[in-house]
Amino acid sequence: MQTRNTITPWYKQYWPWILIALPLSAVIASFTSLYFALHQPDSLVVDDYYKDGLGINRTLQHERRAFDLKLSATGEIELDKKLILLRLKGEQQPPVLQISLLHPTQSQQDRQVQLARQPDGRYLGTLTELPAADWYVRLEPKDDTWRLNGRVNWPHEKQWQLIAARP
């Protein structure tokens, strides 16, 4: 009895395809990474580091001024009514405040809302939408003399509190 050895072509065997698939997957992943790098650039990188470093001193002066005025604020987001409600406590009650909701990674998501003082002492502003994120909150008057900073994890936290940091 004679056995016949038949040799199958390489493309019908599975080992060459496994060996080809490994480097091919690395090439596909690198092109995918390149696509995301070109179409979604990092918005957090700053060109002028020196100027930003000088601005830190100015920011600290604003926060020190808020501490001297004994300022604190409690805020609430009522997105169903499209409102931001805020109560400011302290020695200064300006007629208009500006609140900035800053997204931690995507600057195009940032929101700025003007808050007007109402006769009952509350501040009201209009906010149409707010995506879920851990937002940085910055509150300051129009004349930019003081600043309160804080965070709110929307929508898990509907209310937040801003307290002047001790210098």
N, CA, C and O atoms as a DFTB+ gen file, in Angstrom:
668 C
 N C O
     1  1       0.828      -1.161       0.000
     2  2       0.000       0.000       0.000
     3  2       0.881       1.236       0.000
     4  3       1.845       1.354       0.757
     5  1       0.530       2.096      -0.829
     6  2       1.344       3.284      -1.028
     7  2       0.565       4.505      -0.559
     8  3      -0.575       4.722      -0.972
     9  1       1.203       5.320       0.327
    10  2       0.537       6.543       0.803
    11  2       1.013       7.709      -0.026
    12  3       2.162       7.784      -0.460
    13  1       0.123       8.574      -0.217
    14  2       0.429       9.718      -1.052
    15  2       0.450      10.966      -0.183
    16  3      -0.530      11.268       0.498
    17  1       1.544      11.682      -0.201
    18  2       1.664      12.943       0.531
    19  2       1.185      14.067      -0.367
    20  3       1.774      14.364      -1.406
    21  1       0.117      14.669       0.062
    22  2      -0.355      15.816      -0.700
    23  2       0.005      17.073       0.077
    24  3      -0.251      17.175       1.277
    25  1       0.577      17.985      -0.598
    26  2       0.967      19.253       0.025
    27  2      -0.092      20.286      -0.340
    28  3      -0.358      20.565      -1.509
    29  1      -0.687      20.843       0.728
    30  2      -1.703      21.871       0.485
    31  2      -1.009      23.214       0.309
    32  3       0.042      23.446       0.907
    33  1      -1.573      24.095      -0.492
    34  2      -0.945      25.406      -0.670
    35  2      -0.973      26.205       0.632
    36  3      -1.799      25.944       1.507
    37  1      -0.077      27.169       0.757
    38  2       0.093      27.922       2.015
    39  2      -1.155      28.684       2.410
    40  3      -1.451      28.801       3.599
    41  1      -1.894      29.204       1.442
    42  2      -3.072      30.007       1.769
    43  2      -4.244      29.182       2.270
    44  3      -5.245      29.745       2.712
    45  1      -4.144      27.881       2.214
    46  2      -5.199      27.023       2.757
    47  2      -4.871      26.527       4.164
    48  3      -5.660      25.800       4.768
    49  1      -3.720      26.916       4.678
    50  2      -3.335      26.549       6.032
    51  2      -3.598      27.743       6.952
    52  3      -3.598      28.892       6.511
    53  1      -3.818      27.456       8.219
    54  2      -4.198      28.541       9.128
    55  2      -3.000      29.244       9.759
    56  3      -3.132      30.410      10.132
    57  1      -1.841      28.606       9.899
    58  2      -0.698      29.238      10.564
    59  2      -0.173      30.471       9.828
    60  3       0.140      31.460      10.491
    61  1      -0.061      30.472       8.531
    62  2       0.402      31.711       7.872
    63  2      -0.564      32.876       8.098
    64  3      -0.132      34.023       8.215
    65  1      -1.867      32.590       8.162
    66  2      -2.838      33.660       8.376
    67  2      -2.739      34.234       9.785
    68  3      -2.934      35.434       9.981
    69  1      -2.441      33.396      10.754
    70  2      -2.244      33.892      12.121
    71  2      -1.001      34.778      12.166
    72  3      -1.011      35.836      12.797
    73  1       0.053      34.352      11.508
    74  2       1.288      35.138      11.494
    75  2       1.121      36.455      10.725
    76  3       1.782      37.442      11.047
    77  1       0.272      36.479       9.744
    78  2       0.008      37.713       8.993
    79  2      -0.917      38.629       9.795
    80  3      -0.783      39.852       9.732
    81  1      -1.853      38.048      10.546
    82  2      -2.845      38.846      11.271
    83  2      -2.216      39.684      12.377
    84  3      -2.683      40.794      12.631
    85  1      -1.183      39.198      13.038
    86  2      -0.569      39.948      14.138
    87  2       0.023      41.287      13.678
    88  3      -0.346      42.325      14.229
    89  1       0.929      41.302      12.689
    90  2       1.433      42.619      12.265
    91  2       0.371      43.467      11.562
    92  3       0.405      44.696      11.637
    93  1      -0.562      42.817      10.886
    94  2      -1.623      43.561      10.219
    95  2      -2.504      44.289      11.229
    96  3      -2.922      45.419      10.978
    97  1      -2.791      43.660      12.368
    98  2      -3.590      44.336      13.394
    99  2      -2.840      45.530      13.981
   100  3      -3.460      46.537      14.323
   101  1      -1.521      45.434      14.102
   102  2      -0.730      46.575      14.588
   103  2      -0.762      47.728      13.586
   104  3      -0.831      48.890      13.986
   105  1      -0.714      47.428      12.318
   106  2      -0.784      48.468      11.288
   107  2      -2.155      49.141      11.314
   108  3      -2.238      50.365      11.221
   109  1      -3.219      48.371      11.437
   110  2      -4.574      48.938      11.491
   111  2      -4.736      49.808      12.736
   112  3      -5.314      50.893      12.657
   113  1      -4.236      49.349      13.882
   114  2      -4.337      50.134      15.117
   115  2      -3.544      51.429      15.014
   116  3      -3.983      52.458      15.527
   117  1      -2.389      51.401      14.363
   118  2      -1.598      52.631      14.229
   119  2      -2.293      53.633      13.315
   120  3      -2.266      54.832      13.594
   121  1      -2.913      53.175      12.231
   122  2      -3.645      54.102      11.366
   123  2      -4.887      54.651      12.064
   124  3      -5.258      55.804      11.844
   125  1      -5.530      53.845      12.897
   126  2      -6.667      54.331      13.672
   127  2      -6.217      55.400      14.659
   128  3      -6.883      56.426      14.805
   129  1      -5.105      55.175      15.333
   130  2      -4.567      56.186      16.263
   131  2      -4.182      57.462      15.531
   132  3      -4.416      58.561      16.034
   133  1      -3.599      57.328      14.358
   134  2      -3.234      58.498      13.561
   135  2      -4.478      59.296      13.160
   136  3      -4.464      60.527      13.196
   137  1      -5.542      58.605      12.783
   138  2      -6.785      59.279      12.419
   139  2      -7.325      60.097      13.586
   140  3      -7.687      61.260      13.410
   141  1      -7.383      59.491      14.798
   142  2      -7.892      60.210      15.965
   143  2      -6.979      61.365      16.349
   144  3      -7.463      62.412      16.779
   145  1      -5.685      61.196      16.205
   146  2      -4.749      62.272      16.547
   147  2      -4.905      63.463      15.615
   148  3      -4.751      64.606      16.045
   149  1      -5.206      63.216      14.351
   150  2      -5.353      64.315      13.392
   151  2      -6.720      64.979      13.448
   152  3      -6.833      66.178      13.195
   153  1      -7.752      64.226      13.773
   154  2      -9.106      64.771      13.751
   155  2      -9.618      65.241      15.102
   156  3     -10.628      65.944      15.152
   157  1      -8.964      64.882      16.198
   158  2      -9.358      65.341      17.523
   159  2      -8.115      65.801      18.274
   160  3      -7.645      65.112      19.179
   161  1      -7.575      66.974      17.899
   162  2      -6.338      67.431      18.549
   163  2      -6.568      67.765      20.019
   164  3      -7.685      68.084      20.427
   165  1      -5.518      67.689      20.791
   166  2      -5.574      67.960      22.223
   167  2      -5.732      69.458      22.441
   168  3      -4.842      70.233      22.090
   169  1      -6.844      69.866      23.009
   170  2      -7.112      71.284      23.209
   171  2      -6.517      71.806      24.511
   172  3      -6.624      72.999      24.794
   173  1      -5.894      70.947      25.308
   174  2      -5.358      71.372      26.590
   175  2      -3.932      71.918      26.495
   176  3      -3.453      72.550      27.437
   177  1      -3.258      71.686      25.388
   178  2      -1.880      72.127      25.239
   179  2      -1.856      73.633      24.987
   180  3      -2.577      74.137      24.126
   181  1      -1.028      74.341      25.739
   182  2      -0.930      75.791      25.638
   183  2       0.394      76.151      24.986
   184  3       1.427      75.568      25.316
   185  1       0.373      77.107      24.064
   186  2       1.595      77.495      23.375
   187  2       2.499      78.369      24.234
   188  3       3.719      78.206      24.213
   189  1       1.915      79.292      24.986
   190  2       2.715      80.251      25.730
   191  2       2.659      79.932      27.223
   192  3       1.821      80.465      27.950
   193  1       3.556      79.061      27.668
   194  2       3.571      78.633      29.063
   195  2       3.966      79.774      30.001
   196  3       3.467      79.850      31.124
   197  1       4.843      80.646      29.558
   198  2       5.311      81.728      30.411
   199  2       4.168      82.676      30.770
   200  3       4.026      83.075      31.926
   201  1       3.361      83.032      29.784
   202  2       2.238      83.931      30.026
   203  2       1.226      83.295      30.982
   204  3       0.678      83.972      31.852
   205  1       0.982      81.995      30.818
   206  2       0.064      81.307      31.731
   207  2       0.628      81.249      33.144
   208  3      -0.120      81.348      34.116
   209  1       1.932      81.091      33.263
   210  2       2.560      81.080      34.579
   211  2       2.423      82.410      35.290
   212  3       2.226      82.449      36.505
   213  1       2.524      83.504      34.543
   214  2       2.335      84.830      35.139
   215  2       0.888      85.042      35.563
   216  3       0.622      85.752      36.533
   217  1      -0.047      84.432      34.844
   218  2      -1.462      84.572      35.173
   219  2      -1.849      83.893      36.472
   220  3      -2.890      84.209      37.047
   221  1      -1.026      82.962      36.948
   222  2      -1.330      82.272      38.201
   223  2      -1.349      83.262      39.361
   224  3      -2.210      83.173      40.237
   225  1      -0.400      84.212      39.374
   226  2      -0.373      85.207      40.451
   227  2      -1.650      86.034      40.463
   228  3      -2.184      86.340      41.529
   229  1      -2.135      86.394      39.292
   230  2      -3.378      87.169      39.192
   231  2      -4.559      86.362      39.722
   232  3      -5.418      86.898      40.422
   233  1      -4.601      85.070      39.388
   234  2      -5.670      84.193      39.872
   235  2      -5.642      84.090      41.387
   236  3      -6.691      84.123      42.031
   237  1      -4.459      83.966      41.959
   238  2      -4.352      83.875      43.416
   239  2      -4.821      85.159      44.088
   240  3      -5.405      85.111      45.171
   241  1      -4.572      86.303      43.462
   242  2      -5.055      87.571      44.022
   243  2      -6.580      87.610      44.021
   244  3      -7.189      88.103      44.971
   245  1      -7.200      87.094      42.958
   246  2      -8.668      87.063      42.887
   247  2      -9.245      86.172      43.975
   248  3     -10.246      86.519      44.602
   249  1      -8.620      85.035      44.198
   250  2      -9.112      84.128      45.227
   251  2      -8.871      84.698      46.629
   252  3      -9.694      84.497      47.522
   253  1      -7.777      85.393      46.828
   254  2      -7.495      86.031      48.119
   255  2      -8.525      87.122      48.395
   256  3      -8.973      87.284      49.530
   257  1      -8.898      87.865      47.361
   258  2      -9.905      88.925      47.510
   259  2     -11.261      88.317      47.901
   260  3     -11.966      88.879      48.740
   261  1     -11.629      87.189      47.308
   262  2     -12.890      86.511      47.658
   263  2     -12.853      86.051      49.104
   264  3     -13.873      86.109      49.790
   265  1     -11.705      85.597      49.584
   266  2     -11.581      85.176      50.976
   267  2     -11.716      86.374      51.907
   268  3     -12.364      86.281      52.949
   269  1     -11.105      87.502      51.537
   270  2     -11.196      88.710      52.356
   271  2     -12.631      89.220      52.456
   272  3     -13.033      89.764      53.485
   273  1     -13.403      89.042      51.381
   274  2     -14.802      89.471      51.374
   275  2     -15.734      88.437      52.006
   276  3     -16.945      88.651      52.074
   277  1     -15.178      87.325      52.466
   278  2     -15.959      86.241      53.094
   279  2     -17.060      85.723      52.174
   280  3     -18.197      85.519      52.599
   281  1     -16.707      85.515      50.910
   282  2     -17.697      85.084      49.922
   283  2     -17.827      83.564      49.885
   284  3     -16.849      82.830      50.023
   285  1     -19.047      83.125      49.695
   286  2     -19.357      81.720      49.423
   287  2     -20.641      81.699      48.602
   288  3     -21.427      82.647      48.625
   289  1     -20.835      80.627      47.893
   290  2     -22.023      80.530      47.039
   291  2     -22.522      79.092      47.027
   292  3     -21.744      78.141      47.113
   293  1     -23.821      78.962      46.921
   294  2     -24.433      77.660      46.691
   295  2     -25.216      77.760      45.396
   296  3     -25.955      78.719      45.169
   297  1     -25.045      76.767      44.562
   298  2     -25.692      76.786      43.252
   299  2     -26.485      75.530      43.005
   300  3     -26.288      74.500      43.649
   301  1     -27.387      75.644      42.057
   302  2     -28.255      74.518      41.708
   303  2     -28.573      74.607      40.227
   304  3     -28.824      75.689      39.697
   305  1     -28.560      73.462      39.568
   306  2     -28.908      73.386      38.153
   307  2     -30.267      72.721      38.030
   308  3     -30.460      71.595      38.488
   309  1     -31.197      73.412      37.418
   310  2     -32.515      72.848      37.123
   311  2     -32.660      72.828      35.606
   312  3     -33.227      73.739      35.002
   313  1     -32.132      71.764      35.009
   314  2     -32.092      71.696      33.557
   315  2     -33.470      71.541      32.932
   316  3     -33.675      71.940      31.785
   317  1     -34.429      70.961      33.676
   318  2     -35.793      70.852      33.145
   319  2     -36.423      72.231      32.977
   320  3     -37.256      72.425      32.091
   321  1     -36.033      73.202      33.826
   322  2     -36.507      74.582      33.699
   323  2     -35.498      75.461      32.957
   324  3     -35.740      76.650      32.747
   325  1     -34.367      74.870      32.563
   326  2     -33.286      75.573      31.864
   327  2     -32.741      76.728      32.698
   328  3     -32.542      77.833      32.193
   329  1     -32.503      76.455      33.988
   330  2     -32.058      77.506      34.911
   331  2     -30.830      77.092      35.704
   332  3     -30.619      75.916      36.002
   333  1     -30.027      78.096      36.037
   334  2     -29.012      77.977      37.075
   335  2     -29.417      78.947      38.170
   336  3     -29.600      80.137      37.914
   337  1     -29.557      78.449      39.378
   338  2     -29.907      79.267      40.539
   339  2     -28.675      79.359      41.434
   340  3     -27.967      78.372      41.630
   341  1     -28.424      80.546      41.973
   342  2     -27.252      80.730      42.816
   343  2     -27.564      81.684      43.942
   344  3     -28.248      82.688      43.745
   345  1     -27.066      81.373      45.125
   346  2     -27.146      82.274      46.280
   347  2     -25.727      82.627      46.670
   348  3     -24.892      81.749      46.892
   349  1     -25.463      83.914      46.750
   350  2     -24.137      84.411      47.106
   351  2     -24.203      85.008      48.497
   352  3     -25.075      85.826      48.790
   353  1     -23.268      84.593      49.361
   354  2     -23.181      85.140      50.708
   355  2     -21.842      85.840      50.841
   356  3     -20.826      85.371      50.327
   357  1     -21.853      86.969      51.536
   358  2     -20.612      87.703      51.754
   359  2     -20.835      89.193      51.724
   360  3     -21.968      89.675      51.721
   361  1     -19.725      89.916      51.701
   362  2     -19.774      91.372      51.824
   363  2     -20.025      92.084      50.504
   364  3     -20.156      93.308      50.491
   365  1     -20.096      91.362      49.400
   366  2     -20.320      92.014      48.111
   367  2     -21.407      91.263      47.350
   368  3     -21.369      90.037      47.243
   369  1     -22.378      92.013      46.820
   370  2     -23.485      91.441      46.063
   371  2     -23.623      92.208      44.744
   372  3     -24.487      93.079      44.643
   373  1     -22.804      91.915      43.738
   374  2     -22.895      92.649      42.471
   375  2     -24.194      92.336      41.730
   376  3     -24.797      91.287      41.955
   377  1     -24.627      93.238      40.851
   378  2     -25.890      93.011      40.135
   379  2     -25.805      91.874      39.107
   380  3     -26.812      91.233      38.810
   381  1     -24.614      91.626      38.570
   382  2     -24.459      90.588      37.542
   383  2     -23.217      89.759      37.868
   384  3     -22.169      90.298      38.223
   385  1     -23.354      88.455      37.742
   386  2     -22.229      87.535      37.906
   387  2     -22.074      86.708      36.640
   388  3     -23.016      86.539      35.865
   389  1     -20.877      86.204      36.452
   390  2     -20.647      85.286      35.338
   391  2     -20.176      83.961      35.906
   392  3     -19.219      83.906      36.678
   393  1     -20.855      82.898      35.516
   394  2     -20.451      81.566      35.937
   395  2     -19.939      80.818      34.718
   396  3     -20.576      80.819      33.664
   397  1     -18.789      80.182      34.866
   398  2     -18.196      79.389      33.795
   399  2     -18.195      77.935      34.223
   400  3     -17.693      77.593      35.293
   401  1     -18.755      77.086      33.390
   402  2     -18.730      75.644      33.598
   403  2     -17.717      75.091      32.601
   404  3     -17.961      75.080      31.395
   405  1     -16.584      74.636      33.114
   406  2     -15.463      74.240      32.274
   407  2     -15.342      72.718      32.249
   408  3     -15.212      72.070      33.287
   409  1     -15.387      72.170      31.050
   410  2     -15.243      70.722      30.883
   411  2     -13.787      70.350      31.146
   412  3     -12.887      71.080      30.731
   413  1     -13.536      69.228      31.826
   414  2     -12.156      68.900      32.199
   415  2     -11.246      68.547      31.027
   416  3     -10.029      68.683      31.154
   417  1     -11.783      68.099      29.889
   418  2     -10.913      67.684      28.784
   419  2     -11.251      68.307      27.444
   420  3     -10.387      68.349      26.568
   421  1     -12.469      68.794      27.243
   422  2     -12.868      69.290      25.927
   423  2     -13.329      70.737      26.045
   424  3     -14.438      71.010      26.505
   425  1     -12.472      71.656      25.628
   426  2     -12.781      73.077      25.795
   427  2     -13.981      73.519      24.948
   428  3     -14.619      74.518      25.280
   429  1     -14.298      72.812      23.880
   430  2     -15.462      73.189      23.073
   431  2     -16.775      72.923      23.801
   432  3     -17.823      73.398      23.364
   433  1     -16.741      72.173      24.901
   434  2     -17.927      71.888      25.703
   435  2     -18.166      72.948      26.783
   436  3     -19.210      72.927      27.436
   437  1     -17.216      73.879      26.983
   438  2     -17.322      74.874      28.050
   439  2     -18.576      75.738      27.882
   440  3     -19.001      76.033      26.765
   441  1     -19.148      76.129      29.005
   442  2     -20.345      76.975      29.019
   443  2     -20.082      78.197      29.884
   444  3     -19.448      78.097      30.934
   445  1     -20.572      79.355      29.439
   446  2     -20.532      80.580      30.243
   447  2     -21.936      81.151      30.296
   448  3     -22.606      81.302      29.274
   449  1     -22.370      81.468      31.523
   450  2     -23.735      81.936      31.730
   451  2     -23.688      83.211      32.563
   452  3     -22.981      83.281      33.568
   453  1     -24.452      84.224      32.135
   454  2     -24.611      85.450      32.912
   455  2     -25.739      85.235      33.922
   456  3     -26.819      84.755      33.578
   457  1     -25.464      85.597      35.166
   458  2     -26.459      85.466      36.221
   459  2     -26.875      86.856      36.685
   460  3     -26.027      87.674      37.043
   461  1     -28.161      87.120      36.680
   462  2     -28.683      88.421      37.098
   463  2     -29.272      88.307      38.503
   464  3     -29.928      87.321      38.839
   465  1     -29.027      89.332      39.312
   466  2     -29.525      89.340      40.688
   467  2     -31.018      89.649      40.690
   468  3     -31.472      90.583      40.029
   469  1     -31.766      88.860      41.437
   470  2     -33.210      89.020      41.553
   471  2     -33.525      89.789      42.837
   472  3     -32.665      89.897      43.712
   473  1     -34.738      90.324      42.965
   474  2     -35.103      91.072      44.181
   475  2     -34.995      90.252      45.472
   476  3     -34.763      90.815      46.541
   477  1     -35.163      88.932      45.380
   478  2     -35.073      88.108      46.588
   479  2     -33.615      87.748      46.952
   480  3     -33.386      87.036      47.929
   481  1     -32.638      88.234      46.175
   482  2     -31.229      88.001      46.485
   483  2     -30.602      86.854      45.718
   484  3     -29.380      86.701      45.727
   485  1     -31.408      86.053      45.060
   486  2     -30.859      84.952      44.262
   487  2     -30.345      85.482      42.929
   488  3     -30.719      86.568      42.486
   489  1     -29.491      84.703      42.309
   490  2     -29.018      84.990      40.957
   491  2     -29.563      83.916      40.030
   492  3     -29.511      82.729      40.350
   493  1     -30.087      84.331      38.878
   494  2     -30.664      83.404      37.912
   495  2     -29.991      83.563      36.564
   496  3     -29.641      84.669      36.151
   497  1     -29.817      82.434      35.883
   498  2     -29.282      82.425      34.530
   499  2     -29.900      81.291      33.737
   500  3     -30.492      80.377      34.310
   501  1     -29.766      81.347      32.417
   502  2     -30.357      80.357      31.533
   503  2     -29.288      79.397      31.026
   504  3     -28.235      79.812      30.542
   505  1     -29.580      78.115      31.147
   506  2     -28.689      77.062      30.656
   507  2     -29.543      76.037      29.926
   508  3     -30.391      75.390      30.539
   509  1     -29.328      75.884      28.631
   510  2     -30.188      75.008      27.836
   511  2     -29.802      73.544      27.937
   512  3     -30.678      72.680      27.987
   513  1     -28.488      73.242      27.970
   514  2     -28.062      71.850      28.056
   515  2     -26.725      71.769      28.775
   516  3     -25.959      72.732      28.820
   517  1     -26.468      70.597      29.336
   518  2     -25.207      70.359      30.025
   519  2     -24.917      68.865      29.979
   520  3     -25.580      68.085      30.663
   521  1     -23.929      68.454      29.177
   522  2     -23.593      67.023      29.107
   523  2     -23.055      66.509      30.442
   524  3     -22.540      67.280      31.252
   525  1     -23.175      65.241      30.656
   526  2     -22.687      64.622      31.889
   527  2     -21.165      64.691      31.937
   528  3     -20.482      64.266      31.004
   529  1     -20.641      65.235      33.041
   530  2     -19.182      65.329      33.238
   531  2     -18.915      65.832      34.646
   532  3     -19.836      66.208      35.371
   533  1     -17.661      65.834      35.015
   534  2     -17.212      66.397      36.289
   535  2     -16.720      67.813      35.977
   536  3     -15.549      68.000      35.649
   537  1     -17.595      68.802      36.076
   538  2     -17.349      70.163      35.619
   539  2     -16.589      70.983      36.664
   540  3     -16.826      70.852      37.865
   541  1     -15.677      71.828      36.189
   542  2     -15.066      72.851      37.029
   543  2     -15.971      74.081      36.967
   544  3     -16.427      74.467      35.891
   545  1     -16.226      74.686      38.110
   546  2     -17.121      75.841      38.184
   547  2     -16.301      77.051      38.612
   548  3     -15.554      76.990      39.589
   549  1     -16.446      78.153      37.873
   550  2     -15.772      79.399      38.211
   551  2     -16.820      80.510      38.256
   552  3     -17.561      80.711      37.293
   553  1     -16.877      81.223      39.366
   554  2     -17.830      82.316      39.554
   555  2     -17.056      83.599      39.772
   556  3     -16.150      83.653      40.604
   557  1     -17.416      84.644      39.016
   558  2     -16.741      85.934      39.151
   559  2     -17.687      87.060      38.746
   560  3     -18.609      86.848      37.958
   561  1     -17.454      88.268      39.290
   562  2     -18.289      89.405      38.881
   563  2     -17.820      89.947      37.537
   564  3     -16.786      89.534      37.012
   565  1     -18.594      90.875      36.992
   566  2     -18.249      91.469      35.700
   567  2     -16.937      92.248      35.756
   568  3     -16.197      92.279      34.773
   569  1     -16.638      92.885      36.910
   570  2     -15.411      93.683      37.002
   571  2     -14.174      92.829      37.284
   572  3     -13.068      93.363      37.363
   573  1     -14.341      91.515      37.437
   574  2     -13.225      90.577      37.573
   575  2     -12.322      90.900      38.765
   576  3     -11.098      90.852      38.647
   577  1     -12.925      91.230      39.915
   578  2     -12.140      91.581      41.095
   579  2     -11.936      90.403      42.040
   580  3     -10.991      90.417      42.828
   581  1     -12.779      89.398      41.988
   582  2     -12.645      88.221      42.836
   583  2     -13.108      87.004      42.055
   584  3     -13.701      87.130      40.983
   585  1     -12.832      85.816      42.603
   586  2     -13.205      84.581      41.923
   587  2     -13.420      83.471      42.949
   588  3     -12.653      83.324      43.901
   589  1     -14.487      82.692      42.730
   590  2     -14.740      81.467      43.497
   591  2     -14.636      80.274      42.549
   592  3     -15.148      80.314      41.431
   593  1     -13.975      79.224      43.001
   594  2     -13.796      78.027      42.183
   595  2     -14.375      76.816      42.896
   596  3     -14.431      76.770      44.125
   597  1     -14.800      75.845      42.116
   598  2     -15.309      74.603      42.681
   599  2     -15.535      73.574      41.590
   600  3     -15.100      73.745      40.451
   601  1     -16.227      72.498      41.960
   602  2     -16.530      71.424      41.023
   603  2     -17.949      70.934      41.245
   604  3     -18.492      71.017      42.347
   605  1     -18.539      70.418      40.168
   606  2     -19.835      69.755      40.266
   607  2     -19.823      68.562      39.306
   608  3     -19.416      68.683      38.151
   609  1     -20.267      67.433      39.797
   610  2     -20.345      66.224      38.984
   611  2     -21.775      66.105      38.470
   612  3     -22.626      65.502      39.123
   613  1     -22.033      66.673      37.314
   614  2     -23.370      66.693      36.723
   615  2     -23.593      65.405      35.963
   616  3     -22.676      65.006      35.244
   617  1     -24.692      64.729      36.044
   618  2     -25.951      65.012      36.713
   619  2     -26.072      64.361      38.086
   620  3     -27.152      64.393      38.676
   621  1     -25.002      63.775      38.613
   622  2     -25.077      63.113      39.913
   623  2     -25.271      64.107      41.053
   624  3     -25.914      63.793      42.055
   625  1     -24.718      65.295      40.897
   626  2     -24.889      66.347      41.898
   627  2     -25.692      67.472      41.263
   628  3     -25.246      68.084      40.292
   629  1     -26.835      67.740      41.787
   630  2     -27.664      68.834      41.270
   631  2     -27.274      70.162      41.918
   632  3     -27.517      71.225      41.346
   633  1     -26.676      70.109      43.100
   634  2     -26.280      71.317      43.830
   635  2     -24.782      71.278      44.093
   636  3     -24.178      70.207      44.143
   637  1     -24.196      72.439      44.259
   638  2     -22.787      72.534      44.593
   639  2     -22.555      73.732      45.486
   640  3     -23.418      74.597      45.635
   641  1     -21.373      73.768      46.077
   642  2     -21.027      74.875      46.969
   643  2     -19.633      75.373      46.584
   644  3     -18.712      74.592      46.347
   645  1     -19.513      76.694      46.531
   646  2     -18.234      77.344      46.246
   647  2     -17.821      78.130      47.471
   648  3     -18.570      78.982      47.949
   649  1     -16.635      77.850      47.984
   650  2     -16.131      78.523      49.162
   651  2     -14.781      79.120      48.812
   652  3     -13.961      78.476      48.158
   653  1     -14.546      80.360      49.251
   654  2     -13.266      81.010      48.987
   655  2     -12.149      80.242      49.668
   656  3     -12.239      79.925      50.854
   657  1     -11.096      79.941      48.921
   658  2      -9.970      79.205      49.466
   659  2      -9.138      80.109      50.378
   660  3      -8.970      81.298      50.110
   661  1      -8.639      79.540      51.422
   662  2      -7.806      80.294      52.364
   663  2      -6.450      80.564      51.700
   664  3      -5.835      79.649      51.154
   665  1      -5.982      81.828      51.746
   666  2      -4.700      82.145      51.091
   667  2      -3.506      81.521      51.781
   668  3      -2.372      81.704      51.339
